Amino acid sequence: MEMEIDQSRDIVYHSYDIPSYFDIKWDTMPKDKRDALVLIQAKATALFAKRFVPFYKIHYKHISEDDIMNISSLGEFAFKLPVTTKRHLSENDAFDFLPDFVQIEEMINKGTGGTTGKPVTIYYSKSDWNAMAQHIARSIKFDFQNNLHELKGLNVVGMYHGDHVTNDIYRDGLKLLGIHVSGRVSTKKDAKSNYDFLQHQKPNGILAPPSDPSDSQTKGITLDEFLKSDAKNSSEFAYRFNNEINPKFKLIFWSSMPLPEAMLNYMQNHLKIPYIQGQYGSTECCPTGATCKYHPREFHIGYGPTLITVIHPTEKRLITENERGHILVTKTGGTYDGKNIVPTGTYIINLRTGDSAVLKNINGEQCQCGRNTPILTDLKRIEYVEVKADAGCQVD
């Protein structure tokens, strides 16, 4: 196992050959090398969890340390280690998913919104949070690369509920790129209040949840709602979100499920927004993927601080090209003193999120954007209560 243990700090360092989570090498390195690095991280995480995390001491009681160390592929990792479910998270104390020695007063406390089941509490260490922020920044950095100067000094406002994790993690991620995220975020849900808020803030960009008619939206005012308010309340003196009318407005960010196609077309073709990017993730383990110019409603898997595997619904194997499967997510890394370490906040290993997707570009094919990572497409949440319960998701 390629890791180093600093017992004075109870920290496990990954191999120094693992790139920074801010490094775009994660999105371009050969598939075999990336898989090997990801597996090193995943095994170190699982080994640490078996030793030090109360829930996994029990969950892995029939699995030896040698069993973990001898795992030879990501597919074997997905099936040799039992899944963690949202039911596990909701029926056990949040502290059971933290390392024994954790300093709880140093943790960032967030909770899931409950849109896909019973809300649960998630604790982030500063180390894990920094790694996620680097991932957010890296996904945007990849698209700009030599033009990062275009982002310096821009101002973005958050339209997610003020305490929602998306506002906070984006704030720290965008800060790494020189983008200012307003400390004052909107906590209102009515369109008029948010329209007035944006007229006052005069942002260059917005961070808001997508509209999804199949899923009740509780995270804040949606993109379509505030864009409609712009059209309805507009005047020649109003601050507009149309880039042709107001060239200072340049960016739209969102996080969660894919944007409806009509909404995306409206922003691209009517509002002419130069840069639109979405991230896929969850409160338990975010972020895990990002859109690109050529796949604006699909997500390139983002490697580094998280691992996504997509398993076949009935067979014990990972899915192949263009098959649909269930998504498993594992937290695999944080950062400490500039070095990559195993996670130190809430431990999540092979979490069955309840989402399913079709996977393509799984063999390292290069996208037109330059990434060679697999792409999650046709992403769906589990719709029926019976199926949700069978998948281990908490239902009321």
C-alpha positions as CSV (number, residue, x, y, z in Angstrom):
1,M,0.0,0.0,0.0
2,E,1.5,3.3,-1.1
3,M,0.9,5.5,1.8
4,E,2.7,7.0,4.8
5,I,1.2,7.3,8.3
6,D,2.0,10.3,10.6
7,Q,0.9,8.8,13.9
8,S,1.5,12.1,15.8
9,R,-1.4,13.6,13.7
10,D,-3.3,10.4,12.9
11,I,-3.1,11.3,9.2
12,V,-2.5,8.9,6.4
13,Y,-0.7,10.4,3.4
14,H,-1.2,9.1,-0.1
15,S,1.7,8.4,-2.4
16,Y,3.5,11.7,-3.3
17,D,3.0,10.6,-7.0
18,I,-0.7,11.4,-6.7
19,P,-1.3,14.8,-8.3
20,S,-2.9,17.7,-6.6
21,Y,-6.7,17.7,-6.9
22,F,-6.3,21.1,-8.6
23,D,-4.1,19.6,-11.3
24,I,-5.9,19.0,-14.7
25,K,-3.7,15.9,-15.1
26,W,-6.6,14.0,-13.5
27,D,-8.7,14.8,-16.6
28,T,-6.0,13.9,-19.2
29,M,-3.7,11.2,-17.9
30,P,-3.9,7.7,-19.5
31,K,-6.8,5.6,-18.2
32,D,-4.6,2.8,-16.8
33,K,-2.5,5.3,-14.8
34,R,-5.6,7.1,-13.5
35,D,-7.3,3.9,-12.5
36,A,-4.2,2.8,-10.6
37,L,-3.9,6.1,-8.7
38,V,-7.6,6.0,-7.8
39,L,-7.3,2.5,-6.6
40,I,-4.4,3.4,-4.3
41,Q,-6.5,6.1,-2.7
42,A,-9.6,3.9,-2.4
43,K,-7.8,1.1,-0.7
44,A,-6.1,3.4,1.7
45,T,-9.4,4.9,2.6
46,A,-11.0,1.5,3.1
47,L,-8.1,0.3,5.2
48,F,-8.2,3.4,7.4
49,A,-12.0,3.1,7.8
50,K,-11.7,-0.5,9.0
51,R,-9.2,0.5,11.6
52,F,-10.5,3.8,12.9
53,V,-14.2,4.5,11.8
54,P,-16.8,2.9,14.1
55,F,-19.4,2.2,11.5
56,Y,-16.9,0.5,9.1
57,K,-15.3,-1.5,12.0
58,I,-18.6,-3.3,12.1
59,H,-19.5,-3.0,8.4
60,Y,-16.2,-4.6,7.4
61,K,-15.9,-7.2,10.2
62,H,-15.9,-10.1,7.8
63,I,-13.2,-8.4,5.6
64,S,-9.6,-8.6,6.6
65,E,-6.9,-5.9,6.0
66,D,-5.2,-8.4,3.6
67,D,-8.5,-8.7,1.7
68,I,-8.5,-4.9,1.2
69,M,-4.8,-4.6,0.3
70,N,-5.1,-7.4,-2.3
71,I,-8.0,-5.7,-4.2
72,S,-6.6,-5.4,-7.8
73,S,-9.2,-3.4,-9.7
74,L,-11.9,-0.8,-9.3
75,G,-14.5,-3.4,-10.2
76,E,-13.3,-5.6,-7.4
77,F,-13.3,-2.7,-5.0
78,A,-17.0,-2.0,-5.9
79,F,-18.0,-5.6,-5.1
80,K,-15.6,-6.9,-2.5
81,L,-16.6,-4.1,0.0
82,P,-20.3,-3.9,0.8
83,V,-22.2,-0.9,-0.2
84,T,-23.1,1.9,2.2
85,T,-26.7,3.2,1.8
86,K,-28.5,6.3,2.8
87,R,-30.4,4.2,5.2
88,H,-27.1,3.4,7.0
89,L,-26.5,7.1,7.2
90,S,-29.9,8.0,8.6
91,E,-30.2,5.1,11.1
92,N,-26.7,5.5,12.6
93,D,-25.3,8.4,14.6
94,A,-23.4,10.8,12.4
95,F,-20.3,10.4,14.7
96,D,-20.2,6.7,13.7
97,F,-18.9,7.7,10.3
98,L,-16.1,9.9,11.7
99,P,-12.6,8.6,12.7
100,D,-12.3,7.8,16.4
101,F,-9.8,10.6,17.1
102,V,-11.7,13.4,15.3
103,Q,-11.9,16.9,16.8
104,I,-15.5,17.7,16.3
105,E,-15.2,21.4,17.0
106,E,-12.9,21.7,14.0
107,M,-15.6,20.2,11.7
108,I,-17.9,21.9,9.2
109,N,-21.4,20.6,9.8
110,K,-23.9,20.3,6.9
111,G,-27.0,18.3,6.3
112,T,-28.7,16.8,3.3
113,G,-31.8,18.6,2.2
114,G,-34.1,15.5,2.4
115,T,-35.2,15.8,-1.3
116,T,-34.3,12.1,-1.9
117,G,-35.1,10.7,1.6
118,K,-34.7,11.4,5.3
119,P,-32.1,14.3,5.9
120,V,-28.8,13.2,7.4
121,T,-25.9,15.1,9.0
122,I,-22.6,15.2,7.3
123,Y,-19.4,16.5,8.9
124,Y,-16.6,17.8,6.7
125,S,-13.0,18.2,7.9
126,K,-11.2,21.3,6.6
127,S,-8.9,18.9,4.7
128,D,-11.8,17.2,2.9
129,W,-13.4,20.6,2.2
130,N,-10.2,21.9,0.7
131,A,-10.0,18.9,-1.6
132,M,-13.6,19.4,-2.8
133,A,-12.9,23.1,-3.4
134,Q,-9.9,22.2,-5.5
135,H,-12.1,19.9,-7.6
136,I,-14.6,22.6,-8.2
137,A,-11.9,25.0,-9.3
138,R,-10.2,22.4,-11.5
139,S,-13.3,21.7,-13.5
140,I,-13.5,25.4,-14.4
141,K,-9.8,25.9,-14.8
142,F,-9.7,23.1,-17.4
143,D,-12.1,25.0,-19.6
144,F,-10.1,28.3,-19.4
145,Q,-6.5,27.1,-18.9
146,N,-4.5,29.8,-20.6
147,N,-7.3,32.3,-20.2
148,L,-7.6,32.2,-16.5
149,H,-7.1,36.0,-16.3
150,E,-10.6,36.3,-17.7
151,L,-11.9,35.1,-14.3
152,K,-10.0,37.4,-12.0
153,G,-12.2,39.8,-10.1
154,L,-15.5,38.5,-11.3
155,N,-18.4,38.5,-8.9
156,V,-20.8,35.6,-8.5
157,V,-23.9,35.4,-6.2
158,G,-25.5,32.3,-4.8
159,M,-29.2,31.6,-5.2
160,Y,-29.2,28.3,-3.2
161,H,-30.6,28.6,0.3
162,G,-28.1,30.4,2.4
163,D,-27.1,27.3,4.5
164,H,-27.0,24.9,1.6
165,V,-23.6,23.3,1.0
166,T,-23.5,24.3,-2.7
167,N,-23.1,28.1,-1.9
168,D,-20.3,27.5,0.6
169,I,-18.2,25.0,-1.4
170,Y,-18.5,27.0,-4.6
171,R,-17.4,30.1,-2.7
172,D,-14.1,28.4,-1.7
173,G,-13.6,26.7,-5.0
174,L,-14.1,29.9,-7.1
175,K,-11.9,31.8,-4.7
176,L,-9.0,29.7,-5.9
177,L,-9.6,31.1,-9.4
178,G,-9.8,34.7,-8.3
179,I,-13.6,34.9,-8.5
180,H,-15.4,36.6,-5.7
181,V,-18.5,35.0,-4.4
182,S,-20.8,37.4,-2.6
183,G,-20.8,36.7,1.2
184,R,-24.4,37.7,1.2
185,V,-26.4,35.1,-0.6
186,S,-30.1,35.1,-1.3
187,T,-32.3,33.2,1.2
188,K,-35.6,34.2,-0.5
189,K,-37.7,32.0,-2.7
190,D,-39.9,34.5,-4.4
191,A,-38.9,35.9,-7.7
192,K,-39.4,39.6,-6.9
193,S,-37.1,39.5,-3.9
194,N,-34.4,37.8,-5.8
195,Y,-34.8,40.1,-8.8
196,D,-34.3,43.1,-6.5
197,F,-31.3,41.4,-4.8
198,L,-29.6,40.9,-8.2
199,Q,-30.2,44.4,-9.3
200,H,-28.4,45.6,-6.2
201,Q,-25.5,43.1,-6.4
202,K,-24.9,43.5,-10.2
203,P,-23.1,40.2,-10.5
204,N,-21.0,38.8,-13.4
205,G,-22.4,35.4,-12.7
206,I,-25.0,33.4,-10.8
207,L,-25.1,30.1,-9.0
208,A,-28.6,28.6,-8.9
209,P,-30.3,25.2,-8.8
210,P,-31.7,23.8,-12.1
211,S,-35.4,23.4,-12.6
212,D,-36.5,19.8,-12.5
213,P,-40.3,19.2,-13.0
214,S,-39.9,15.6,-11.8
215,D,-38.3,16.5,-8.5
216,S,-39.6,19.0,-5.9
217,Q,-37.0,21.7,-5.6
218,T,-36.2,22.8,-2.1
219,K,-32.7,24.2,-2.5
220,G,-33.6,27.8,-3.5
221,I,-35.0,29.8,-6.4
222,T,-34.4,28.0,-9.7
223,L,-32.7,29.3,-12.8
224,D,-35.9,29.5,-14.8
225,E,-37.6,31.4,-12.1
226,F,-35.1,34.2,-11.8
227,L,-34.6,34.4,-15.6
228,K,-38.3,34.8,-16.0
229,S,-38.3,37.5,-13.5
230,D,-35.6,39.3,-15.5
231,A,-37.7,39.2,-18.6
232,K,-40.9,40.2,-16.8
233,N,-39.4,43.1,-14.8
234,S,-36.9,44.3,-17.3
235,S,-36.5,48.0,-18.3
236,E,-33.8,49.8,-20.1
237,F,-32.3,50.7,-16.8
238,A,-32.5,47.2,-15.2
239,Y,-29.5,45.0,-14.7
240,R,-30.0,42.2,-17.3
241,F,-28.8,38.6,-17.6
242,N,-28.6,38.8,-21.4
243,N,-24.9,39.0,-22.4
244,E,-25.7,40.9,-25.6
245,I,-27.5,43.6,-23.6
246,N,-25.2,43.4,-20.6
247,P,-21.7,42.1,-21.6
248,K,-20.6,42.1,-17.9
249,F,-22.9,39.1,-17.2
250,K,-20.8,36.1,-18.2
251,L,-21.3,33.0,-16.0
252,I,-24.0,30.6,-14.9
253,F,-23.1,27.8,-12.5
254,W,-25.5,25.1,-11.2
255,S,-25.2,21.9,-9.3
256,S,-27.4,18.8,-9.1
257,M,-29.3,17.0,-11.9
258,P,-28.9,18.0,-15.6
259,L,-30.6,21.2,-16.8
260,P,-33.8,20.8,-18.8
261,E,-32.8,21.0,-22.5
262,A,-35.2,23.9,-23.1
263,M,-33.6,25.9,-20.3
264,L,-30.1,25.3,-21.6
265,N,-31.1,26.3,-25.1
266,Y,-32.6,29.5,-23.7
267,M,-29.5,30.5,-21.9
268,Q,-27.2,29.6,-24.7
269,N,-29.1,30.8,-27.7
270,H,-31.3,33.6,-26.3
271,L,-29.3,35.0,-23.4
272,K,-25.9,34.2,-25.1
273,I,-24.3,33.4,-21.8
274,P,-20.6,32.7,-22.6
275,Y,-19.9,30.2,-19.9
276,I,-22.3,27.7,-18.4
277,Q,-21.2,24.8,-16.2
278,G,-22.9,22.3,-14.0
279,Q,-21.5,20.0,-11.4
280,Y,-22.9,16.6,-10.3
281,G,-22.6,15.7,-6.7
282,S,-24.4,15.3,-3.4
283,T,-24.1,16.7,0.1
284,E,-22.7,13.4,1.3
285,C,-19.9,13.3,-1.3
286,C,-19.5,16.3,-3.6
287,P,-18.5,17.2,-6.2
288,T,-18.2,14.2,-8.5
289,G,-18.5,15.4,-12.1
290,A,-18.7,18.4,-14.4
291,T,-20.2,19.4,-17.7
292,C,-18.2,20.6,-20.7
293,K,-19.0,22.7,-23.7
294,Y,-19.6,19.6,-25.8
295,H,-21.6,17.8,-23.2
296,P,-23.6,20.5,-21.4
297,R,-26.2,18.1,-20.0
298,E,-23.8,15.2,-19.2
299,F,-21.0,15.0,-16.7
300,H,-17.4,14.1,-17.0
301,I,-16.5,12.0,-14.0
302,G,-14.1,14.0,-11.8
303,Y,-11.3,12.0,-10.2
304,G,-9.2,12.9,-7.2
305,P,-11.0,13.5,-4.0
306,T,-13.9,11.2,-5.0
307,L,-14.4,7.9,-6.9
308,I,-17.4,7.1,-8.9
309,T,-18.1,3.5,-10.1
310,V,-21.3,2.5,-11.9
311,I,-22.4,-1.1,-11.3
312,H,-24.6,-3.4,-13.3
313,P,-28.2,-3.6,-11.8
314,T,-28.2,-7.4,-11.6
315,E,-24.7,-8.7,-12.3
316,K,-21.6,-8.3,-10.2
317,R,-19.6,-6.2,-12.6
318,L,-19.1,-2.6,-13.6
319,I,-21.2,-1.5,-16.6
320,T,-19.8,-1.4,-20.1
321,E,-20.2,1.3,-22.7
322,N,-23.8,2.6,-23.0
323,E,-25.2,0.4,-20.3
324,R,-27.3,1.8,-17.5
325,G,-26.2,1.1,-13.9
326,H,-26.4,2.3,-10.3
327,I,-23.9,4.9,-9.1
328,L,-21.6,4.2,-6.1
329,V,-19.5,7.1,-4.7
330,T,-16.5,6.9,-2.4
331,K,-14.7,9.8,-0.7
332,T,-11.0,9.1,-1.3
333,G,-9.0,12.2,-0.4
334,G,-8.4,15.4,1.4
335,T,-5.4,17.8,1.6
336,Y,-3.1,18.7,4.5
337,D,-0.1,20.9,4.2
338,G,-0.2,20.6,0.5
339,K,-0.2,16.8,0.5
340,N,-3.0,14.4,-0.3
341,I,-4.4,12.4,2.6
342,V,-7.2,10.0,3.3
343,P,-10.5,11.7,4.2
344,T,-10.8,12.9,7.8
345,G,-14.4,13.9,7.9
346,T,-17.5,11.8,7.3
347,Y,-16.5,8.5,5.7
348,I,-18.4,7.4,2.7
349,I,-17.3,4.2,0.9
350,N,-19.3,2.7,-2.0
351,L,-22.3,4.9,-1.2
352,R,-25.3,3.8,-3.3
353,T,-26.7,7.3,-4.0
354,G,-30.1,6.2,-5.5
355,D,-29.1,7.7,-8.9
356,S,-28.6,5.7,-12.1
357,A,-26.9,6.7,-15.3
358,V,-25.6,5.4,-18.6
359,L,-21.8,5.6,-19.0
360,K,-19.9,6.3,-22.2
361,N,-16.3,7.1,-23.1
362,I,-15.3,4.5,-20.5
363,N,-12.1,3.4,-22.3
364,G,-10.3,6.8,-22.2
365,E,-11.6,8.2,-25.4
366,Q,-10.8,12.0,-25.7
367,C,-13.7,14.4,-25.7
368,Q,-13.5,17.5,-28.0
369,C,-13.0,19.5,-24.8
370,G,-9.7,17.7,-24.1
371,R,-10.8,15.5,-21.2
372,N,-10.5,11.7,-21.6
373,T,-12.6,10.8,-18.6
374,P,-15.9,8.7,-18.7
375,I,-19.2,10.6,-19.1
376,L,-22.3,10.1,-17.1
377,T,-25.3,10.6,-19.3
378,D,-29.1,10.1,-19.0
379,L,-28.8,10.6,-15.2
380,K,-31.9,9.7,-13.3
381,R,-33.1,9.5,-9.7
382,I,-34.9,6.5,-8.4
383,E,-38.6,7.4,-8.8
384,Y,-40.6,4.8,-6.9
385,V,-40.7,4.3,-3.2
386,E,-40.5,0.5,-3.5
387,V,-37.4,0.6,-5.7
388,K,-35.9,3.4,-3.5
389,A,-36.3,1.2,-0.4
390,D,-34.9,-1.9,-2.1
391,A,-31.8,0.2,-2.9
392,G,-31.3,1.0,0.8
393,C,-32.6,4.6,0.5
394,Q,-34.5,5.9,3.5
395,V,-38.2,6.5,2.8
396,D,-40.8,8.0,5.0
